[in-house]
Amino acid sequence: MMQAGIFTGYFPYGLEETAKKIRGLGFNTVQLDLHFKDVDLSAGQITKDKAKKVRDVFRDHNLPVCCVSGYTNIIHPDKAERDKRVGYLKEIIRNAREFGSPYVISETGTYNTESDWVHHPKNKTEEGFEECRKVIADLAQTAYDHGAVFLLETYVNNVVGSVEETVKMFAQVDHPGLGLLMDPTNYFETHNIDKMDQILNQVFDTLTDKIRIAHAKDVKRSGGDKSEKHADIGDEDALESHTFRGVGEIELPAPGLGSLNYDLYLKRLSEKHPNIPVIIEHLSEDDVPRAKTFLDGKFRANGL
């Protein structure tokens, strides 16, 4: 059976309290965000002892860590800033096994300097793709050297944003240190959201063997508001990756609040990955019970 999980970052507490609250909501796995009120896991501050402590606290609450967040803009156009960001991502990758999972996730980034989620013309050039490919190949090798796997997460406004671009990247970086984070909502934009089932089937027809972990959020047209959208999730220190809710024509709300064909998504996901963790995101702490009820209901309705 599939497992419903949750990002730890939606719970703005200390380590022990975060684990206790998540377990109290009935979850049995988490995607680990390195962001707790009482443990400094920022760049240069990760140690084996800290990682083991985090891992053991979640294990003690029957919440095994299934993957680790490493989200950053890996092709930031400022070289010093890129080196800083990729350096921290590699630090997380080197310590991934100590945190309890080999899988570390990031999107592929954008050449836009104002936002990690806004398009830039260079993103869709051969030059931009090749530069990103080199970074991903390096991350995959770093992961492999440390018993880990770097999971690429597609997002439409980033360098790797379409099904075709994702297939191309995996063809060019055919490496055991690279896998795919499956989030179907990230493939949709205004020109293809009305072809939802076709796109979902294309993703699974071409990429299913690369999938290691899955996400659960939703997608819909944004209506009149085309701005970059961020939600107030009740934590003034929240990471932007947790407050982001879409930009332009597309909004990315919590699961059950959009138009994603969840029945088709989960059925196709289950064909090759019947026990995969499906991690809920894009919500505030008070919406977690509703989202979990929605996802559990979809699992039950589809026999998953």
Secondary structure as a PSIPRED ss2 file (coil, helix, strand):
# PSIPRED VFORMAT (PSIPRED V4.0)

   1 M C   1.000  0.000  0.000
   2 M C   1.000  0.000  0.000
   3 Q E   0.000  0.000  1.000
   4 A E   0.000  0.000  1.000
   5 G E   0.000  0.000  1.000
   6 I E   0.000  0.000  1.000
   7 F E   0.000  0.000  1.000
   8 T H   0.000  1.000  0.000
   9 G H   0.000  1.000  0.000
  10 Y H   0.000  1.000  0.000
  11 F C   1.000  0.000  0.000
  12 P C   1.000  0.000  0.000
  13 Y C   1.000  0.000  0.000
  14 G C   1.000  0.000  0.000
  15 L H   0.000  1.000  0.000
  16 E H   0.000  1.000  0.000
  17 E H   0.000  1.000  0.000
  18 T H   0.000  1.000  0.000
  19 A H   0.000  1.000  0.000
  20 K H   0.000  1.000  0.000
  21 K H   0.000  1.000  0.000
  22 I H   0.000  1.000  0.000
  23 R H   0.000  1.000  0.000
  24 G H   0.000  1.000  0.000
  25 L C   1.000  0.000  0.000
  26 G C   1.000  0.000  0.000
  27 F C   1.000  0.000  0.000
  28 N C   1.000  0.000  0.000
  29 T C   1.000  0.000  0.000
  30 V E   0.000  0.000  1.000
  31 Q E   0.000  0.000  1.000
  32 L E   0.000  0.000  1.000
  33 D C   1.000  0.000  0.000
  34 L C   1.000  0.000  0.000
  35 H C   1.000  0.000  0.000
  36 F E   0.000  0.000  1.000
  37 K C   1.000  0.000  0.000
  38 D C   1.000  0.000  0.000
  39 V E   0.000  0.000  1.000
  40 D C   1.000  0.000  0.000
  41 L C   1.000  0.000  0.000
  42 S C   1.000  0.000  0.000
  43 A C   1.000  0.000  0.000
  44 G C   1.000  0.000  0.000
  45 Q C   1.000  0.000  0.000
  46 I C   1.000  0.000  0.000
  47 T C   1.000  0.000  0.000
  48 K H   0.000  1.000  0.000
  49 D H   0.000  1.000  0.000
  50 K H   0.000  1.000  0.000
  51 A H   0.000  1.000  0.000
  52 K H   0.000  1.000  0.000
  53 K H   0.000  1.000  0.000
  54 V H   0.000  1.000  0.000
  55 R H   0.000  1.000  0.000
  56 D H   0.000  1.000  0.000
  57 V H   0.000  1.000  0.000
  58 F H   0.000  1.000  0.000
  59 R H   0.000  1.000  0.000
  60 D H   0.000  1.000  0.000
  61 H C   1.000  0.000  0.000
  62 N C   1.000  0.000  0.000
  63 L C   1.000  0.000  0.000
  64 P C   1.000  0.000  0.000
  65 V E   0.000  0.000  1.000
  66 C E   0.000  0.000  1.000
  67 C E   0.000  0.000  1.000
  68 V E   0.000  0.000  1.000
  69 S E   0.000  0.000  1.000
  70 G C   1.000  0.000  0.000
  71 Y C   1.000  0.000  0.000
  72 T C   1.000  0.000  0.000
  73 N C   1.000  0.000  0.000
  74 I C   1.000  0.000  0.000
  75 I C   1.000  0.000  0.000
  76 H C   1.000  0.000  0.000
  77 P C   1.000  0.000  0.000
  78 D C   1.000  0.000  0.000
  79 K H   0.000  1.000  0.000
  80 A H   0.000  1.000  0.000
  81 E H   0.000  1.000  0.000
  82 R H   0.000  1.000  0.000
  83 D H   0.000  1.000  0.000
  84 K H   0.000  1.000  0.000
  85 R H   0.000  1.000  0.000
  86 V H   0.000  1.000  0.000
  87 G H   0.000  1.000  0.000
  88 Y H   0.000  1.000  0.000
  89 L H   0.000  1.000  0.000
  90 K H   0.000  1.000  0.000
  91 E H   0.000  1.000  0.000
  92 I H   0.000  1.000  0.000
  93 I H   0.000  1.000  0.000
  94 R H   0.000  1.000  0.000
  95 N C   1.000  0.000  0.000
  96 A H   0.000  1.000  0.000
  97 R H   0.000  1.000  0.000
  98 E H   0.000  1.000  0.000
  99 F H   0.000  1.000  0.000
 100 G C   1.000  0.000  0.000
 101 S C   1.000  0.000  0.000
 102 P C   1.000  0.000  0.000
 103 Y E   0.000  0.000  1.000
 104 V E   0.000  0.000  1.000
 105 I E   0.000  0.000  1.000
 106 S E   0.000  0.000  1.000
 107 E E   0.000  0.000  1.000
 108 T C   1.000  0.000  0.000
 109 G C   1.000  0.000  0.000
 110 T C   1.000  0.000  0.000
 111 Y C   1.000  0.000  0.000
 112 N C   1.000  0.000  0.000
 113 T C   1.000  0.000  0.000
 114 E C   1.000  0.000  0.000
 115 S C   1.000  0.000  0.000
 116 D C   1.000  0.000  0.000
 117 W C   1.000  0.000  0.000
 118 V C   1.000  0.000  0.000
 119 H C   1.000  0.000  0.000
 120 H C   1.000  0.000  0.000
 121 P H   0.000  1.000  0.000
 122 K H   0.000  1.000  0.000
 123 N H   0.000  1.000  0.000
 124 K H   0.000  1.000  0.000
 125 T C   1.000  0.000  0.000
 126 E H   0.000  1.000  0.000
 127 E H   0.000  1.000  0.000
 128 G H   0.000  1.000  0.000
 129 F H   0.000  1.000  0.000
 130 E H   0.000  1.000  0.000
 131 E H   0.000  1.000  0.000
 132 C H   0.000  1.000  0.000
 133 R H   0.000  1.000  0.000
 134 K H   0.000  1.000  0.000
 135 V H   0.000  1.000  0.000
 136 I H   0.000  1.000  0.000
 137 A H   0.000  1.000  0.000
 138 D H   0.000  1.000  0.000
 139 L H   0.000  1.000  0.000
 140 A H   0.000  1.000  0.000
 141 Q H   0.000  1.000  0.000
 142 T H   0.000  1.000  0.000
 143 A H   0.000  1.000  0.000
 144 Y H   0.000  1.000  0.000
 145 D H   0.000  1.000  0.000
 146 H C   1.000  0.000  0.000
 147 G C   1.000  0.000  0.000
 148 A C   1.000  0.000  0.000
 149 V E   0.000  0.000  1.000
 150 F E   0.000  0.000  1.000
 151 L E   0.000  0.000  1.000
 152 L E   0.000  0.000  1.000
 153 E E   0.000  0.000  1.000
 154 T C   1.000  0.000  0.000
 155 Y C   1.000  0.000  0.000
 156 V C   1.000  0.000  0.000
 157 N C   1.000  0.000  0.000
 158 N C   1.000  0.000  0.000
 159 V C   1.000  0.000  0.000
 160 V C   1.000  0.000  0.000
 161 G C   1.000  0.000  0.000
 162 S C   1.000  0.000  0.000
 163 V H   0.000  1.000  0.000
 164 E H   0.000  1.000  0.000
 165 E H   0.000  1.000  0.000
 166 T H   0.000  1.000  0.000
 167 V H   0.000  1.000  0.000
 168 K H   0.000  1.000  0.000
 169 M H   0.000  1.000  0.000
 170 F H   0.000  1.000  0.000
 171 A H   0.000  1.000  0.000
 172 Q H   0.000  1.000  0.000
 173 V C   1.000  0.000  0.000
 174 D C   1.000  0.000  0.000
 175 H C   1.000  0.000  0.000
 176 P C   1.000  0.000  0.000
 177 G C   1.000  0.000  0.000
 178 L E   0.000  0.000  1.000
 179 G E   0.000  0.000  1.000
 180 L E   0.000  0.000  1.000
 181 L E   0.000  0.000  1.000
 182 M E   0.000  0.000  1.000
 183 D C   1.000  0.000  0.000
 184 P H   0.000  1.000  0.000
 185 T H   0.000  1.000  0.000
 186 N H   0.000  1.000  0.000
 187 Y H   0.000  1.000  0.000
 188 F C   1.000  0.000  0.000
 189 E C   1.000  0.000  0.000
 190 T C   1.000  0.000  0.000
 191 H C   1.000  0.000  0.000
 192 N C   1.000  0.000  0.000
 193 I H   0.000  1.000  0.000
 194 D H   0.000  1.000  0.000
 195 K H   0.000  1.000  0.000
 196 M H   0.000  1.000  0.000
 197 D H   0.000  1.000  0.000
 198 Q H   0.000  1.000  0.000
 199 I H   0.000  1.000  0.000
 200 L H   0.000  1.000  0.000
 201 N H   0.000  1.000  0.000
 202 Q H   0.000  1.000  0.000
 203 V H   0.000  1.000  0.000
 204 F H   0.000  1.000  0.000
 205 D H   0.000  1.000  0.000
 206 T H   0.000  1.000  0.000
 207 L H   0.000  1.000  0.000
 208 T H   0.000  1.000  0.000
 209 D H   0.000  1.000  0.000
 210 K H   0.000  1.000  0.000
 211 I E   0.000  0.000  1.000
 212 R E   0.000  0.000  1.000
 213 I E   0.000  0.000  1.000
 214 A E   0.000  0.000  1.000
 215 H E   0.000  0.000  1.000
 216 A E   0.000  0.000  1.000
 217 K C   1.000  0.000  0.000
 218 D C   1.000  0.000  0.000
 219 V C   1.000  0.000  0.000
 220 K E   0.000  0.000  1.000
 221 R E   0.000  0.000  1.000
 222 S C   1.000  0.000  0.000
 223 G C   1.000  0.000  0.000
 224 G C   1.000  0.000  0.000
 225 D C   1.000  0.000  0.000
 226 K C   1.000  0.000  0.000
 227 S C   1.000  0.000  0.000
 228 E C   1.000  0.000  0.000
 229 K C   1.000  0.000  0.000
 230 H E   0.000  0.000  1.000
 231 A C   1.000  0.000  0.000
 232 D C   1.000  0.000  0.000
 233 I C   1.000  0.000  0.000
 234 G C   1.000  0.000  0.000
 235 D C   1.000  0.000  0.000
 236 E C   1.000  0.000  0.000
 237 D C   1.000  0.000  0.000
 238 A C   1.000  0.000  0.000
 239 L C   1.000  0.000  0.000
 240 E H   0.000  1.000  0.000
 241 S H   0.000  1.000  0.000
 242 H H   0.000  1.000  0.000
 243 T H   0.000  1.000  0.000
 244 F E   0.000  0.000  1.000
 245 R C   1.000  0.000  0.000
 246 G E   0.000  0.000  1.000
 247 V E   0.000  0.000  1.000
 248 G C   1.000  0.000  0.000
 249 E C   1.000  0.000  0.000
 250 I E   0.000  0.000  1.000
 251 E E   0.000  0.000  1.000
 252 L C   1.000  0.000  0.000
 253 P C   1.000  0.000  0.000
 254 A C   1.000  0.000  0.000
 255 P C   1.000  0.000  0.000
 256 G C   1.000  0.000  0.000
 257 L C   1.000  0.000  0.000
 258 G C   1.000  0.000  0.000
 259 S C   1.000  0.000  0.000
 260 L C   1.000  0.000  0.000
 261 N C   1.000  0.000  0.000
 262 Y H   0.000  1.000  0.000
 263 D H   0.000  1.000  0.000
 264 L H   0.000  1.000  0.000
 265 Y H   0.000  1.000  0.000
 266 L H   0.000  1.000  0.000
 267 K H   0.000  1.000  0.000
 268 R H   0.000  1.000  0.000
 269 L H   0.000  1.000  0.000
 270 S H   0.000  1.000  0.000
 271 E H   0.000  1.000  0.000
 272 K H   0.000  1.000  0.000
 273 H C   1.000  0.000  0.000
 274 P C   1.000  0.000  0.000
 275 N C   1.000  0.000  0.000
 276 I C   1.000  0.000  0.000
 277 P E   0.000  0.000  1.000
 278 V E   0.000  0.000  1.000
 279 I E   0.000  0.000  1.000
 280 I E   0.000  0.000  1.000
 281 E C   1.000  0.000  0.000
 282 H C   1.000  0.000  0.000
 283 L C   1.000  0.000  0.000
 284 S C   1.000  0.000  0.000
 285 E H   0.000  1.000  0.000
 286 D H   0.000  1.000  0.000
 287 D H   0.000  1.000  0.000
 288 V H   0.000  1.000  0.000
 289 P H   0.000  1.000  0.000
 290 R H   0.000  1.000  0.000
 291 A H   0.000  1.000  0.000
 292 K H   0.000  1.000  0.000
 293 T H   0.000  1.000  0.000
 294 F H   0.000  1.000  0.000
 295 L H   0.000  1.000  0.000
 296 D H   0.000  1.000  0.000
 297 G H   0.000  1.000  0.000
 298 K H   0.000  1.000  0.000
 299 F H   0.000  1.000  0.000
 300 R H   0.000  1.000  0.000
 301 A H   0.000  1.000  0.000
 302 N C   1.000  0.000  0.000
 303 G C   1.000  0.000  0.000
 304 L C   1.000  0.000  0.000
